[in-house]
Amino acid sequence: MIDAGTRERQSPSKLKGLVESRPFNLGIVVLIILGAVTVGVGTYPDMVSRWGGCIALADWIIIGCFTVEVVLRIAAESPKPWRYFGDPWNVFDFAIVTLCLLPLSSDAVVAIRVVRLLRMLRIFRALPKLRLLVRGIAHSMSSVGYVATLLLMHFFLFAVVGVSVFSTNDAEHFGNLGSAFLTLFQVLTLENWPDVMAPVKAAHPVVGVAYFVGFIVTGTMVVMNLFVGVIVGGMSEAIQEEKSSTPGRSADADAAAEVRASLGRIAQDVRRLENRVRSLSARIPPDA
């Protein structure tokens, strides 16, 4: 016999079903986009002078809708509304909406625009795929730190070599360690690096070319690809966590589903073989 608590967990309230429904979240995405549009329009003085009142009204309507959304999500956790703050994304939403409701003076134009711009960040909460990307990047941050350390060592080594060898011929780019770092960063982006290499190549034809080619190969094609590999690994971990945390779906369930699919394919192959054997048996003469 199912008690009341179990029945409550098995059948969510209508309000919770509403705030988790696809149309509701799609409407929130539309509001976030409209909020971004109002922020963009507010950067044009002519538009503000002509439509300032409408823009301000639209802002307050959007903020009001966001406030109602937060209230509904908290109420949906009844009779334990504090469970709303157990989700970090809910805390993120609540903080942004609270900042939007702060009384700011009309003189603080920059602060008002920054607060309005923060509303765009709620798109991460509204779109699960974007949340998955953020979670993947968060998973890879520890490994990214090691790769960043490797990249820094790579920059430092080549910067010291560049200052030691090329400072007398190209003081603009390799006059000191700071300018060498900026030059190498520009080369790493592959932006006009032949122009940067030209004065060095004129003075040191072999060493200059080897220096720039070596830096580009090891930096752009090796170290930077490590960043990509680390982030892809973090994404894989995030996807696996998402699958394991989905209600009613676990790694064992996925394995069982795969086994059932394999058994189904084997059964189909067996039936085809049986049909083939029957057709061959029908072709054999009785007196054979």
N, C-alpha and C positions, 0 to 999 in steps of 0.2 A: 504494500500500500504506500502511495507517495504522499509524503507530508507536505505542509503548506510551503515550507522553505524550498524544497526541491521543485515543487510546482512553479514557484516564482522564478527560480533560475532557469527552468526549462521553457517558460513562456514569458518573454520580455513584455514590458508594458507597451501600450500603443504609442506613448510619447517617445520611448526609446526607439521603437521601430520607425517613428517619424524622423527623428534627428539622424538616424543611420541610413535612411532611405536614399536612393540615388537622386530622385528629383530635388530633395532638400539640399543635398550637398552640391548639386549642379547649380541651384539657385545661389548658394554661397559663393561659388566660383564666379558667377556672373556679377555679383555685387563687388567682389574683389577687383575684377577687371574694370568695372565702372568706377570704382574708387581710384584706380590707377589712371584712368582717363581724366578724371577731375583734377588729379594732381598735375598731370601733364598740361592740361588746359590752363591751370593756374600759373604756369610759368610765362604765359604770354600776357603782357600788360594790357594790350588792346582788348583781349578777350575778357580780362578781369574787369576792365572799366565798363564794358558793355553788358557782360553777363555775370558780374560778381555776385549779385544776390542769388541767382539761380545756382551758381556753383556752390555757394555756402549752404543753400538749402539742400542740395543734393548730398553734400558732405554730411550734414546732420542726419539726413534720412538713412544714409549708408551706416553711419555710426549707430543709429538707433536700431537698425536691423541686426547689426553685429551684437549689440547688447542683448536683444531679444533672443538671438541664437544661443548666447552663453547661458542665459537664464533657462532656456528650454533644456539645454544639455545638462545643466546642474539638476533641474527638476526631474529629468529622465532617470537619474540615479536614485530617486526616492525608493525606499525610505532611508537610504544612506547617501545623501548628496555629496558628502566629502570624498566619495570614491571618484568624483570627477577630477580631483586634483592628483589622483594617483597616476594619471597619464601625463608624461612630460609635454606632449603636444597640446593637451588641454591647458596646462599651466602657461605655455607659450601664448596660446590664444587669449587667455584671460589677461595676461600682462599687457599685450598689445591693445586690447579693448580698453583696459584701465588707463593706459597712456593717452588714448584718444579722447577719453572723457575728462582729462585733467584741464582745469580752467587756465588757459594761456591767454595773455594779453595780446591785443592786435599788433603791438609793436614787435613781438617775437615772431617775425615772419619765418625766419630760418627754422626755428624750433617747431613751428606749426607744420611746415612742409616736411620736416624729418618725421614727425609723428604720423602725418598722413601717409608718408611713404612706407612706414612700417606696416601699414595695413596690407601691402602687397605680399609681405612675408607669410601671411596667412594662407597663401596658395599652397605652401608645403603641407599644411594641415588638411586642406580640402582635397588634395590629389594624392592618393596612396603611392603612386609610382614615384612621385617626387620625394615623398618621405623615405622610400626605399633607397633612392639615390643618396640622400643625406645620411641615412644610416650606414650605407656602404662606405661613404667617405669617412664617417666617424670611426668605423672599424679599421680603416687603413691608416689612421693618423699616427699610430705608434710606429708602424713600418715606414711611413713617409718621413718621420723625423730622422731615421737612419739614412734614408736616401738623400735627404736634404743635407745631412752632415757630409755624406760622400760628395755631393755636388759642391759644397762649400770648400772642401779640401781640394777638389778639382780646380775650382776657380783660383784659389790661393796659389796653388802650384804654378799654374800657367801665368798668373799675374806677376809673380815674383820673377819668373823666367823672362817675361815680356819687358819688365822694367829693367832687368839686368842687361838684356841684349839690345833692346830697341829704343831705349830712352833717348840716346843721343841723336837718333835718326828720325824719331817721331815722338817728340815731347808732348804733342797735343793728346795723343792716345795712350802713351806709355810713359808719361813724365813722372808719375808717382803711382803708388799702389791703388789709390782711390780711382784715378782716371783709368787705370788698367782694368779695374773691376767693371767700371761702366762700359768700357770698350768690349770686354769679353761678354758682357750681358747682351750688348747689341749684336755681337757676332753669333751668340747662341740663338738669337731670334732669326738669324739668317737675313737680317735687314742690312742691305748695302755692304755686306762684309767684303766683297772684292775691292770696294773703294777704301775701306779701312786697311786692307792688306797692301794696297798699291805702294805707299811710301816705304813700307817695310820690305816688300819684295824688291824694290829698286835698289835698296842698300844691301840686302841679304837674299839673293835670288833663291837659294836652296833652303837655307834655314828658315826664312820667312814663310815660304810655302809649306814646309813641313810643320811649322808651328801652328799655322791656322788650320791646315787640313787635319792635323792630329787633334786639335781642340774641338773642331766641329764633329769629327767622327766619334770621339770618346764622350763628348758632352751631349750633342744633339741626338745621336743615334744609339747611344748606350745608356747614359745616366737618365736622360729624359724618358726613355722607354721603360726604365725601372719604375718611374712614377706611374706610368700607365699600367704596368703589370701589378703593382701593389694595389692600386685602386680597383682594378678588375678582381683581384683576390678578395678585397673587402666587400665588393658587390656580391660575390658568390657566397660569402659568409652571411651577408644580410639576407639574401634570398633564402638560404637554408633556414635561418632563424625565423623568417616570415612563414615558411611552410610548417615548421615545427610548432609555431605559436598559434596557427590557425585552428579554431575550435573544430574538433572532430576530424582533424587531419594531422597525422604525425608521420615520422619516418617509417614506422612499422606499417601504417596504413598504406603509404606509397609503395612499400615493398610488396605487401599483400596484393595491391591492385596490379602491380607488374607481373606477379606470379599468376594471377587469374588471367591476365591478358595472354601470357605465354601458354598457359594450359588451353585457352580457347583456340589459339593458333594451331597448337598441336592436334587438338580434336578435329579441326577443319582439315588438316593434312591427312589424318587417319581416315576421315570420311571420303576424301578424294581418292585415297589409295584403295579403299574398299570398292568404290564405284568403278575404279579402273580394273580391279581384279574381276569384278562381276562381268564387265564388258568383255574382257579377254576370255573368261570362262564360257561366255555365250558363243564366242566364235569357234571354240574347239568342237570338232565333230563328236557325236556321242560314241562312235565306234573307235575313236582314237585311243 
